[in-house]
Amino acid sequence: MLVLTRKVNESIKIGDEIEIKVVEVDGEQIKLGIKAPNYIEIHRKEVYLDIKRENSEAAQVSTDLLNILKNNVKKD
């Protein structure tokens, strides 16, 4: 993990397309501004993990339904 020190209004660049700027520091909270192309999804980590879990559950349900349909077709 790369660890950097930045002050308010200072930024870091990730490649040519992503910039993360420290907008405000208030006690233990930091506000970050992120500039990135629209095709790059940006989420807080806890939201990202929820999305991954929900997608995994939905994929499992879809697989289960396909197996049920497949078994029903074989019986006919």
Summary of the structure (lengths in Angstrom):
residues: 76
radius of gyration: 21.5
end to end distance: 56.8
largest distance: 69.0
contacts: 129
relative contact order: 0.09
helix: 41%
strand: 26%
